[in-house]
């Protein structure tokens, strides 16, 4: 069997949530199934680290698809030519994009499609997405969902949302949870002190991890931290680990108005080796987006024995279970109160850590790969 895979988000040192899902699941699936061949479709020169086994054939297909007009060209013009030449049995798309049949060359062999649609944030908060990208997503993702022979998604919340929003049968959608890198684990007291010296001049810190995009809710987090510091005079810091995406001027404006802005440290995007240490050294993860399909940092915190504060909306209660203190992401006071509770109550922190050790057993990249492969088998019938 030949499985063609959209691997355009496998970018060296630039993996985000969907990129990690793609990397970790494909690494195991390709190694675990040497009886099948895989065609990895990149839109630019690729790193050899993404060619996990001998049963992978990489192909670079132009143009580089990083703009809505180029997305259309890549999926509707370039990929069909590859499909026509190689005749795969299945097209697996970990970012949900598919090629629509109207663009297929005449006589091309029909194949099955499995789309991994992580969430529908662009349907619920379209104002957070740049105009052209928003219009593209809203026009084509309903068509992708209908065209796909099966859909995989990363939470029960997203499964229900996709079904309701696009009128797709629940029977067609499989839940394939995200996991966490095995490097995320608890650290010693000495290691935590070294990390604190490196990033916060030796002080304890709250941590946020994620791209600086509107739905990650960094503005309210900054406001909540400022209010926390006013209520609880302390030397504790807030570390914000993530790179800018778009529309971040509001974050800068809120930051500049903060009374305690000198206690906020922006690290930029961190690689896994640094991020695992920063995560393990935190007093608490404060991860409060107002929309999330899964929320990988939640699981990373649990694997590091770090208590967490997260949002009481979308997928986050499902992922956190009883290992997270749930707050209202639309309320600065609610986020602040959560930070106060975590900071003051050692017994609460310890209970959340203990709960996290049980909850995290639900999530691993091994389980992700197994469930995605089962979804592939269902797709092929």
N, C-alpha and C positions, 0 to 999 in steps of 0.2 A: 504494500500500500504506500502511496506517495501523499504526504501531507505538506501542503504549501502553507507557510506561516508569514504573516505580516510582522516583521521584526524591525520596523523603522524606528522604534523607540528604544532599541538597544544601543545606547550611546555611551561610550567609555567615559567614566567618571561623572556622568550626568543622569543617572537613573533616578527617576521619581517613582511615585506609587505604581503607575501602570508599568513602567519600565522594570521595576523590581518583580512584579507579578510575572511579567514575560520572562525575565531572566531566570528566576528561581524555578518556575514550573517547567520551562523548556529544558533547563539543565538536567532535571531528573527524568522527564518523560523521554527525551532522546536517548539517554543512557539506559533507561529501563526497558526500552523497546527497540533493540537492535534489529529486530525483524522487519522494521518499517524504515522507509526513507523520508527525509525531511528536506524541504526546499525553503531556506531562509531568505526572505526577500527584504533587502536593505535599500534605503534610498540614498546612500552615500557610502564611501569607503568605511569598512567595519574593522573592529578589533578582533584579533584571533581568539581572544578570551571568550568570545561568544560562540565559537564553533566547538561545541562541547564534546562531540564524538564523531566517529568516522562515517556515520550514516547521515550526515548533514552536508548538503550542497548549498553554499552561499551564492547569491546572485545580487549584484548591485543594479538597481533599476532606477533610472532617472525619470524626471528631475527630482531634486531634493524637495520633499513635500512638507514645507513648514508654513504654508499660507493657504487660505481656503481655495484660491484659484488653482494652486499646485496640488492640493489634496485631490481636487476633482480630476485633474489630469493624471495623477499617479494611479488613482484607483479605477478610473473609468476609461483611460486610454492605455497607460503603460502596463498595468497588471494583466488585463485581458490578453495581451499579446504573449505574456509569459505563460499564462494558463493554457492558451491555445497550443503553444509549443510543447509544454511539458505534460499536459493532461493530468493534473492531480486528482486524487479521489476526494480530497477535503481541503477547504481553505479555512484555516484557523486565524482569526483576527483578534489578538488580545486587547486592542484598543477600540473594538466595536465597529470600525469602518469596514464596509464591504464594497465589492464591485457589483453594480446593478446590471441586470441581464440585458437591458436595452443597449448597452455598450459592447456586448460580446461580439467577437467576429463570427461570421456565419460558419456553422459546422463545428463549433467548439464543443468538446465533450462536456456534458453536464456533470457537475460535481456538487457535493454537499458543502454547506457553509455553517461554521460555528462562530458566532460573534460574542465576545466578552464585553458586555456593556456594564461598566462599573457603577455609574450613577447617572441621574438625569438632572444635574444641577442647573443646566442651561434652560431647562423647562420651567423650573421653579424660581430661579434667580437670574433671569436673562440679563438684567442690568449689570451683572458682575462680569460678563463676558464681552470682549471687544465685538463691535457691531458685525463685521463680516463673519467671524467665527460663529457668533450666536445664530445668525441667519442660516449658515451652513448646517450647523447641528440641528436646528429646528426643522429644516427642510428634509435632510437626508436620514437622520437617525430613526424617525418613524418608518421610513422605507427599509432601512437596514433591518429593523426589528421584524418587519413583516417578511422580508426576503429570507432571513436566516432560517435554516432548518432547525437549529436549536440556538438558545441563548444561554450563556453562563453569566452570572453576576456574583458580587462578593458579599452580599448579606441578604438575609430574609427581607429586610426593609426594602432594598433595591428590587428584589424579585416582585414584591407586592406593588411597588411604585411603577415598574416597567409594565406589569400586567394591566394595572388600572389606567395609566396614562396612554398607553398605546393599544389597549384592548387586545392584549396577547394572552393566550391561555396560560395559566400557571403551569400546566403540564409540560409546556415547551421550555420552561426556564429552570436551570439548575443553579443551586447556591454553591459556590466554590469560594470559601473564605480565603482571605489573605493570610500570610504567616509573618514570621519575624526572623531576621538573620540570626543564625546560631551564635554569632559573636556577641549578641546582647545578653549579658549575664551580670549578676551582682559583682560589685567591686569591694575591695578591702577598705578599711578606714584610711590607711596610708594613701591608697590610690585616689580616694575621694579628695583628700587634702591636696594632693598634687594637682588635680584638675581644678580645684578651687583657686589655688595659687596661680594657675595658668590663665584662667578666664575672669576671675572675680576678686583678685587681690586677696585670696584666702577666705572670702566670705561665702556663706551658704547661699543657695539660689533656687528660685523657681525656674522651670524650663518650659519653653514652647518650642515645638518642632513642626516645621511645615513651610511650604512656599508662601511668600508674602502676597497673597491674592485676597480679594475682598471677602470671600466666603470663609476664610480662615479666622476672621473676626479679630484680627490683631489690634484694631483700634480700641475696641471695648476692653480687650485684655490690658492694654497699656493704661487706659483710664481706671480699670479696676485695681491694677497694681499701685497706681498713684493714690487711690483712696485707701488701699490696704496700708500703705506706708504712713498715711495721715492718722489712721486708726491705731496702728501698732508700730510705734517708733522702733526701728531695728536696722541692722546693717545688711539685711538680706537683699539680694539682687534678683533681677529678672534677666535670664539669658534667652534671647530670641535666635534660634538656629534655623535659618532658611534663606533662600535667595529670592530676589524680587522677581515677580512675574509681570504684572501689569496693574495699572490703576492704583499705585501705592502713594500718591501724593497725600491722600487722606491720612495715611499712617504717619507721614512726615509732619503733617500739620498738628496732629494730636500729640506726637512726641515732643514737638517744640513747645507745646503749651504745658507740658508736665512739670510739676514741682520737683519731682524726684527723677528726672530724666537721666541724671548722672548715674543712677543705679540700674539702668537698662543697658545691657551689652548685646549688640547685634554682631553675631559671629559670621554672617553670611552662610552660604551653603557649606555644610561639613560632609566630608567623606565618611564612610562607615566606620573606619578605624578611630576617627576622632569623635564621631557622634555617639558611638557605644560608650565611650568613657564619659562624655558630657551627660548622657542619659543616666548612667549608673551613679553619677555624683550628685544628682539633683535631690532636693528635699521633696519635690513633687513635680510631676508633669502637669502643666495647665494647658489642656488641649480643648479649646472651646469654639470650634467652627459652628456656624449655624446650619451648615449642610455638609454631609459626609456620606459617601457610599460605604465606607468601612472605617478607616482611621488606623493605619498601620502603627503610628507612634503609641497608640493605646496598648497594643500588644508588646511592643518593644519595652515600654515601661514595666509591664508586668513581668517580663523575662529578666529585667534588671532589679526586681524587688523594689521598685519605686512606686509609691502611692500616686494616685492620679485624680485630677479633677477634670471632668469632661461634660459635654453638653447633654441635656435631657431630650434631645430631638434626633430625628432620622435614625441612622444606624448605630449611633454611639452607645445608647443604653444596652443594645443587643450585644455589642462587642465587649463593653466594659463589665456587664453583669453586675455583681455586687462588689467588684474590685475597684469601682470608681465612685467618687463623690459627684453626683449629678447636679448641675446648675443650669439656670436659664441663660442661654448665650445672648439673649437680647437685653439682659439686665446687667448693668455694670455692678449694681449692688449685690446681685446674686453671685456673680463671679468673685467679687471682693469677699463676701461672707464665706464662700468656699475656701478661699485662700487663708482667711483667718482661722477657720476650723482646722484645716490641715496643719497650719503652722503651730497652733497652740496645743493641739491634742495628740500627744504621742501615742496614746492607746488607739485612737482612730487610725493613725498612720499604720501602726502595726497590724491592725485588723484588716485594713485594705490590702496590705502586702500579702497577708496570709490568704485572703480571698483571691488575690491575683494569682497565686501559685496554683490554685485549682482551676481558675478560669482560663489561664493560658494554655492548659492542656488541650483546649479545643482548637488551637491555632498553631499550625506549623507549615512550613513550605512542603514538607513531605505529604501532609494531608492535602494541601492545595494541589500538588501534582497528581495525586491519586484521584481526587475528585474531578479534576479537569480531564484526566484520561477517561474516566467513566462517562463524562459528558461527550467526549469525542466518540466513544463506542456507541452511545445512544444516538448520536448524530448519524453515524454510519449505518445504524440499524442492525 
